[in-house]
């Protein structure tokens, strides 16, 4: 089936392309041809074409932003003339990456070292600059916490819930015997799983707020940092390393007086721009909005952009003909302070955070500069070589292999 497109704004098409993955399980594949102004959708056997067409119409209407003034403010832009290098194919060929499931990847070799280097830069530049306290979070989070953070009403498509087998001897024995006799299959979960009250966390900072519930902070507030292995289910959008289902997020979070959050965020934005200059990244730092998957998308997204509540550093991926967000700067106002009863000087605390998606950094860097460190921009090359050299000197000596 084909559907005509009336609007060709780049942001609009990006939102529509993302959302089409979720309209129906009857959709086998889809393609947007901007030149022909058409969406082409392949449907599975027995699909209700009229129902799918109606849902696509709802998506097109939802993301029509024209009446809301979705302005973009570019704070920094730096472009390089780069070849369209297929970094994903190159990583697979060199065994620097191995996919281990839809949206799951194992990194090793120079790809893993690049990821460790980015983490080291965050520590040495940002965590140190703001005196961020180190915290460790569990990968799973209470569903009630996500509800209080309004995640379910903004991004329901993301969720990977956690469940376990029922505490029932018969269920456990049947499951075990079936796996032994016939092997595991998804059908064995039907009717055997417990009710779920946990999910794999889709974002790092949520744990920070629930862990501070009821706190009265001293002015100006506190700053913390954490790294978390997050999950976001994004359907057919799990391609290459642009959108992984399981990924690593690092955050620096401020909670406290508004001026404290605003000044910290502004300083962090200066630092990320300097980082981009030092590594000669082909990129743009600009206002943005979250991909709210709700009917009030345009209202939320427009407000976020108008208030500059979200900014992103987008790194170019020449082989995909687009850029991907690798860093974000976010201002939450008192949303989480009110939700979790966190206060400062007797008033609801304000919060903000900056976040890195580590696997995206690796993918974008290799997409831009290739696989030979000696050919990378001087700043990146020097940082990488120094990091690898220093790491070798601090690793414990390998034990002798017993004969």
N, C-alpha and C positions, 0 to 999 in steps of 0.2 A: 504494500500500500504506500501511496505517496501523499504528502500533505504540503501545501504551499506555505512558504515563509514570507511574511510581510515586513519584518524588521531584521536588519543585518548588523546591528550594533555588536561589536566584538564581545563586550561584557554580557550582553543578552544571549548571544550564541553559546558562550562558555557555560552559562547557567543552564540553558536548555539542554546542551549536550550532556552535562552531568546528570540532570534530573531524568532524562529519558531512560536511563538504566533501571529506574524504579517503577515505571508506569504499570508493568504487568509481567508476570512470569511467562506469559505467552509470547513475549517478544524474544526472538532468536538473535537478531542483530539490528542495528540501525546506523544510518549515515546521514550527516548534514552536508548538503552541497550548497554552499553560500552563493556560488556563481549562478547556479540554476534556480536558487531560491526555493529549494525543496528539501523535505525530510523523507527519506526512504526507509521503510520499516519492513523487516521480514518476520512473519508470524509463524508460529508452530501450528501443527494440525489441530483443527477444532477450535481455533481462537475466534473470539467474538470481535470481528473487525470494527463494528459500530462502537462497542465499548472502548476499544483501544483508541479509536479516533476521538472519542469524547474526552478521554483522559489526556491525550496529547493536547487537545484544545485547552484543557484546564492548565496544563504546564505552560503553554505559550502565553496564556492570559496572566498567569501568576507572575511571570518574569518580565512582563511588559513594564519597563521602568520609566518610560518617557515622561509621565506626568509627575514624577517625584523628584526630578532634578538630581540624578545620580552623578554628581560631579566627581571628577578625579583631580586631585592636587598632587603634582609630582614634585617631591622635595629634592630628588637627586637622580640623575641619569648618566650612565656611562656605557657607551657601546663600542664593541669591537667587531671587526670583520672576521667571522669565524666560519670554518667549513662545517657542513652538515655531517658530523661524525656520529655514527651509531654506537653510543657508549654502552648500551645494554648488550648488544651483540659482542662487542669487544671484551666486556667483563666476563661474559659466558665463555668465550673462546679461551681466555687466559685463566679461567677457573677462579677469578676474583669474586665471582658471585654464583650462587646456586639457588634457583627457586625451589622451595620445598612445600609448595601449596599455593593456592590462589592468594596473591598479595602477601606472601611470606618469602623472605630471602635470607640466605646466609652469606655474609661478607667475610672475605679473608684477604691475605696478602696486602698489596698497596691500597686496595679499597678500604680494608679495615683500618689500616694505618691513617688514611685520610680522615676517616670518621673519628679516630682517636685524636688526631690533630685538631679538628674542629672543636671537640670537647675541651682540649687543653687550652685553646684560644679563649673559649667562653670562661673558663676558670681564671686564666691569667689576666684577662681584660675586664670582664664584666663582674664576676663574683667578687674579685678583689677590689674593684673600683667602688662597689656598693657595700662591701663588708657583709655579703649575704651569708646567712647561717645555712649550713648544710643540713638537709633533711632527706630521709629515705621513705618512700611511699610504697604500699603494696600495689600490685598490678590490678587487683580487683577492687571494686568500690560498691558500696551499698546503692541499690536502685533508688532508695528513698533520698539519698544525697543527690543523685542525678536529677531527680524530680525537683528538689529544692533549688538546684542550679538552673532550672528551666531547660535542661538539655532535651528532655523528651518532647517538649512543645516547640523546639526549634530544629532539632536534628534527629528525628526518630529513626531515620534510615541507617544511622551509624551503628546501631546497637548490636553488640555481641554479648548475649547474656550467658551467665554461668549456672550450670545445674549439675547435680550429682544423681546417681542412681538412688531410688527409694530405699529407705532403711527397712527392707523387707527381705527375709531370708529366701523366700520363693523367687522374688525378682532377681536377687543377686545370683542365685544358683542357676536360674534359667539363662541369664546373660552370660555367665561364665561358661556354662555347658555349650551354649550356642556358638560362642567364639572358638571353643576348642574343637567342636565338631564341624562347623561350616565356615569359620572365620567371621571377623567383625563386618557389620554392614550398618548403615544409618537406620535401617528399619528396626534394629534392636532397641533404639531409643524410644520408639513409639509406646506410650503408656507406661514406661519404666522410669521416667525422670521425675525428680522432685520439683516442687514449686520453687521458682527462682527468686531470690531476693538480692542477688549480686550480679554485677556485670563486669566485663573487663573495661577498665577506665578508658574513655575516649580522649581524655585530656589530662595534663599533668597537675594543673593548679587546683582542681576541685578538692583534692585531699587536704591542701593547705587550709582551706576555709573550714571544712568540717572538723579538722583537728584543732582549730582555734575557737570553736563554738563557745560563746559566753565570755570570751576574754575581754578585759578592759586593758587596752594598750596605753603605755606611756607615750606622750607626744615626742617625736613626730610619728612613731610607728615602728614597724620592723620590716626587714628585707630577708628573704630566704631563697634558696635555690635547690632544685631537685631534678633528677633525671628519671623518666618513667618509660617503660615499654607499653605503649598505648595500642588500642585496637579501634578501627573504624571500618565498618563494612560499607563498601561503596560500589557494589555490584560490578557491572562491566567496566567501571572506571579503573579497576586494578590492572594497570598496564605498566610494564617496565618497572621503574622505581618512582614514577611521578606520584602515584597514589597507592601506597601499600596498605594492606589490611592490618598488618602488625608492623609498627614503626617505633623509633626512639625519639622521644621529645625531651628537650632540656628547657627549663624555665627559670627565670629570675622573677620573683613575685614581691610586690610591695603592698603592705596593708597599713593604713594609718590615716594621717591628716592629708587632705587633698593636695596641698602645696608640696608635700613630701613625695607623693606619687607622681605629680605632674613634672616636678623638677628631675626626679630620677629617670622617668621615661624620656624626657627631652635629652638628658645627657646620654642615655643608652642609644638614642637615635643618632647622635653625633658620632658615637663610637662605632656603630655598625656601618655608617657611611665611610668612615676612615678605613675600616677593615676592607670594604669593597674597593676603595682606592688603592690600598696597599697590595691587594692581590690582583688588581686590574680586571675585576669581574665585569662582564657584560651584563648589565642589570639596570633595574629601576626601583627606586624607593618611593612609594606612593600611597595615597589613601585607598582603602579597600573596604570590603564588607564580607561577613561570613555568608556561606551558602545556606541561608535559612531554608529549610525544606517545609515551609508552611504557607498557607494562603495569604498571610499578612507579610510575606517576604518583602515586598516593595517598601512598605512602611518602615519595617525594621532596618532594612539595608540602607534606605535613604537617610534615616536618622543617624545611623552609624557613620555614614560618610560625611554628612553635614557637620557632625560633632567631631570628626576625625578621631573617632573612638577606636579605629583599627587602621594600622598602616602595615604594609608588607614590603619586604625586600624580595623582588622577583628576579630570579636568575634565568637568563636565556638558555633554552635548549634548542640549538639550531636544527637538530634532526627532526624535532617535532614541530618546528615552525611556531613555537610559542615560548612563554616563560612560565616558571613555576615558583610558587611562594616557598621560600626557604627560611624566612625569619618574619616574625610579626611583632608589632608593638600594640598593646591593647589597654584601653582605659575602661573600667567597669563601673565607675561612679560608686554608689553605695549599694549596688545590687547584692553583692555577697555579704557585705557588712550587715545589712538588714536581714538577709536570709538566715544567717548563722549567729546573730546577736553579738557581733564583734563591734566594739566601740573604742573611741579614742577621745579623751577630754569630754566624756559624757555624751558624745554624738555618734551615730552609726559610722563605722570606718569606711573609708574609700579604698579601692584596690585597683591595681593595674599589674600587668605582667609583660614580659618579653619572652619569646619562644623560638626555638630552633628545631627544625625537622632534620635530624642528622643524615638519614639515608638520602634525602633530597639534595643535601649539600654535596655528598659524594657523587651522585648521579649528574648533577649540574656541572660540577668541576671537571669531571672526566668528559662530559659532553662538549665543554668549551675548549679544553686544553689537551685532551688526548691522554695517552698512557705512558709517555716518556717524561719523567720529572725534569730532566735536563732541558726540555723544551717548554716548560711552564713559565709563566711570568716570574720575574726575579723574586718578588716578595713571597709568593706562594712556594716557589722552589726552595728558597732559603729557609723558610719556616719548616717545610717538610723535611729537608735534609737534616736540619738541626734537631728536630723532634726525633727522627729515627736514630740519629747518632746518640742523643742523650738517653733515649730509651734503651739502647743496647748497653750503655755503661751502667744503667741502674738495675737491669734484669739480673736475677741470681744466675750463677754459673750452672750449666747443665750437669747433672750427676753422671758419673761414668756408667756406661752400660755394663751390667754384670756379665761376666763370661760364663 
